[in-house]
């Protein structure tokens, strides 16, 4: 089609929430991005994305190309630790 422009905006999660709340009301809870959750939980963004992909964060949803995490979600426990206690191995001396 001639003369038609396609405009795509990246909408931050907070603005998206305001739009949804205005349309739907309190049915949809507030979501944060993987970057925001990573800062909150002191993890890398990649690790947070992996936790979402594995289904370890309840009610996280994949929209378009990004994960949205409920703002009140708690940090999942580390499933790599079996004893319940992390023991850091001492560095080997050369």
TAPE-V168635 format. One record per run of one state. SS is the DSSP state (a for helix, b for strand, c for the rest). FROM is the first residue (numbers start at 1). LEN is the number of residues. If there is no record, write none. Layout:
# TAPE-V168635
ss->SS from->FROM len->LEN
ss->SS from->FROM len->LEN
This chain:
# TAPE-V168635
ss->c from->1 len->12
ss->a from->13 len->12
ss->c from->25 len->6
ss->b from->31 len->2
ss->c from->33 len->1
ss->a from->34 len->8
ss->c from->42 len->3
ss->a from->45 len->9
ss->c from->54 len->7
ss->b from->61 len->3
ss->c from->64 len->2
ss->b from->66 len->5
ss->c from->71 len->24
